[in-house]
Amino acid sequence: MSEVRIPPVLRSATSGAKLVDAGGSTVREVIESLVGTYPALAPTLLDGDGGINHFVNVFLNGTDVRHLDGLETPVGERDSLVLLPAMAGGS
């Protein structure tokens, strides 16, 4: 199981959990496991094709998965995934 850090803006979908465990050997499988357990995350995390929405950043052990193998990046048991939806604002 990998540890997934849930940002405050998404915690309502995980009953307030900051950290959750999700199984999978790739980033894609971990995200699919996460959405399987917490379906309310799907509209925010996933696009219409089942990929990660363009405004969601995914980091594996501190490295953006876009600089690795994207959704096919291997994930180990003790790895940590961080989900960071982009925030907009200002005047």
Secondary structure, 3 states (H helix, E strand, C coil): CEEEECCHHHHHHHCCCCEEEECCCEHHHHHHHHHHHCHHHHHHHECCCCCECCCEEEEECCEEHHHCCHHHCECCCCCEEEEEECCCCCC
